[in-house]
Amino acid sequence: MPRRFDIHARPADAAEKIVAGLPARVHSFLFHIDLTETGNYPLDRHRLIEKLEARSIRVLNGRVTSIAKRTLHARARQIGAPCPQALPDGDAQELLIAKTDRNYGGRNERLLPRRDRRVLGISEGSSHIRGAFDYKVLPRAQVPPSWWADPNLVLERYISNREHRIHRVHIVLDHFAFLSGVSSLPIIKIRDCTDTREYFLRRGEMPDGLPRALLASAYDFADAFSLDFGALDFVADDTGVYYLIDVNATPWRATESNERISFLQAAWDKIA
């Protein structure tokens, strides 16, 4: 794996300062910022990218500036993919899930120092949902009317299937590592799953025996988000329609298999 050099930058750090601190032999630069909106991190991000490219440094995740739920919905509509967004009108008993527009319940935004939140223009966020495990699953009829107009909240259809299976796709450049698992918890997290299955593909591969709808959705959404490094979470309904329910540009788990690590590492080795 290429040698890693971490940069601990603040939002107001100038592009010149960041570039000046890079080792001479840097060949790639990855934006790895665990926030929902990163277009202004740092504030002169566009100038930083220009300076990196002027040094022939490959910029990764440079165009990944929003992983908000509303951005996810917009990307789904843009590429003609199924969208989980719920509307106020509909079956009163249909299960919906209430989330924050921010990733992981907006937890990392709240952990930022107050001065950084002020510089980035980040508001306090939702008072109803304070974390990813605080999402609410409830019938449409029980959704408080004010939630539909709350800019901090997003209402989605609660997508599920009889098998209770979720799919996570780790992406490093053209390497796509698929992991699926089963959980009976109402809020499914891949780390809680059993009956896990893995398979490893290069971008665009469509082998027999794997759900083509899942593969096509993974490739299409990776392109739509310009995701060089990250993860996509999908859930299918019982008709075999796959919905993207989460995108993450800073993913990792503590229990990755050796095969998965080796496969993803190989993608980095190619650009070393």
N, C-alpha and C positions, 0 to 999 in steps of 0.2 A: 504494500500500500504506500502511495506517495507520502512523504513526510508532511505532517500537518503543522501549520503555524496559525495559532489562534490570535484574533485581534479583538480586544475588548474596547469597543468604541461607544461613545455617547452620541445621542441624536444630533447635537450641535457641532460635533467634530468636523472640521473642514476636510474636503476631499484630499487636499494637498498633504495634510497631516497623516491621513490614513495611508496614502500611497507611499509617502516618505518612510513609513515604518515597515514596509514590506522588504523581505530579503531579495537580493538581486536576482535569484534564480526562480522566482515564483512563476509558474506557468498557468495556474488556474486560481480563480477567486470565487468562493461560494458565499452567497448571502445566506446566512444561517441565523435568522432572527426570529425568536419564538414569540411573535405577536401576530395579531390578525391582519392589521394594516401596516405595511412596511414601506410604502412608497416614499415616505419622508424620513426614513431611517437609513443613513443620516439625512439631514435636511437637504443637502445638495447631492443626493443620490445620483442624479443624472450626470452631474459633473464628475463624480467618482467613477462611474462607468466609462465615461469618455477618456479619463486619464488612464484607467486600466487597459482599455483597448488600445490606447496610444502606445502602451508598452508591450503590445501583443499578448496580453494576459487574457485567457479565456474566462469570461464572466458566466457563472452558473447561477440559475434562479434570478437572474437580473430583472426579468420581466414578471416575476411572481411578487406582486405587490398587495394582493388581497386574497385571503382565504376565508372571508366572511361567508356566512350562509347565504346571504342575498347575492353575493358574487357567484356562489355555486349555482344558485337557481338561474342566474343570468347566463352562465356558461352552458347550462343544460339546454335552455331555450335557444341559445345561439347555434348549437350544433344539432338541434333537433332531437335531443335525448330526453327520456322520461324525467320529469321534474317532480320532486316530492312536495313542493310548496302546496300548502292547504289554503283554501279560501273560506270566508265566513259562511257562505251559502253551501249547503250540502246536507248529507245524511246526518241527522242530529246525533246518532249513535256511533258514527264512524270514529275510531280511535285516532287521535292526533297526538303529536309530541311537541311540547313547547321547549324551545332552546333559546339561548342568547344568539344574537347575530355574530358575536365574537367567538373565536375558537376556544374550546375547552371552558365554556362558561365565562370567558373574560378574566380568568384567574390571573394570567400573567400581566394583563394590563393593570390590575389592581396592585400587583406586587411591584410595579415600577415606582421609583422614587417620585415624589410629588412634582419635583421640578421637571423631570423628564415627561411626565404626563402633561404638564402645562406647556412645555415646548412643542410636544406632538399634538396638542389639542385633544387629548383623550378625556372623555367625560367619565363620570363615576360608573355608569353602566346600569345594569338591571338590579333592582332591589328584590325581585321575585325569584331570580335564579342566580346563585352565587358560584356555581361550579358545574362541571360536566355530570356529576352524579346527582345533581339537583334538578335535572330535566324532569318535566312533568308529562305523564302519559294520561290522557283523559278524553272522554267523548267530546265531540264538538259542542254539544249542548252545555257542557260545563265550563267551557272556556270563557273567562270574564270578558265582556265586550271591550274593555279598555286595552286588553292585550293585543287585539288586532291592529291597533293604531300605535302601539308602543314601538319606537324605532330600535329599542334595545332587544326586542324579542322577535322570534321567528316561529311561526306555526307550520308544521309539516305533517303530512300523512304518516301514520305509524306503519311503516313497511315491515311486513313479517312473512314468514313462510312456515309450513308445517314442520320442517326440519330444524328451525331456529338457527339457520346457518348464516354467517356473515363472512365476507371476503375482504381481506386487506391486500393491497398491491404495493410493495416497496419498489421504488424506481430509483435507479442510478444510471443516468444517461440512457443507453439503449438496453439496459438489463432490467427485466421486469420479474420480480419474485412474488409469486402468488401464494397466499396463505389463506386457508379457510378453516373455520371452526364452528362449533355448536355451543350455544349457551341458552339456558332457559330463563336467564335474568331479563327483566323488562328493558333495561338499558344494557345492550350487549357491548362488551369491550373484548377485543381479540385476545387480550392477555388472560381473560377468564374462561376461554373456550377449551373444550375437549374435542376429541375426534378430529384433530387437526390434520390437514393435508397440504402439501407443498408441491409446487412445480415451478420451474424456472424457464423463462422464455426470453428471446430477443424481441425487440420492438417489431411488431407486425406479424409475428409467427402465429399461425392458426392451426395447431395440431388437432387431429381427430380425437374425440373423447372428452374434450373440454368445452364448456359452454361458450359458443361463439359470441353470444350477446355480451357476456362478461368480458371476453378478450377485446372485442371491438370497443366497448365502453371505456375500458382502461386505456387503450391506445388513443382514443378520441379525446378523452378528458386530459390526459397527459399533454397532448398537443394544445388543447384549448387553454390550459393554465400555463403553458410554456415551462413545464415542470422538469428540470434536470435532476433534481434530487427531492424525494418526498414520498408520500404515501397517499393512497386513495382507498376509501372504505365503501364497499357496495353491499347492498342487501337486495335480494330478489323477492318478488311476491310469488304466489303459487302458480301464476301463469308463466313464470320464467322471464318476467320483465325486470331488468336490473336498474336500481336507482343508486346514484352516488349520494351518500349521506354525509361524507366528511372528506376534507382534503387537508393535508398537513405538510408543511415545508420543513419541519424539524423533527421527523419521527425517529423513534427507536424503541426497542423493548429490551429488557434485561435477559430474556430467555430465547434469543435467536439461536436457531440451529447452526451448527458448524457449516453445513452445506449452504445455507442461506448467506451467511457471512462471506464465505469463500466466493460464491457466485457474484455478490454485489461488489466485493473487493476487486474482482477481476475487471470490472468496468473502470474503476479508478486506475488500476495498473496500466490500462491501455493509454491513458493520457499522461502517465508519469514522464 
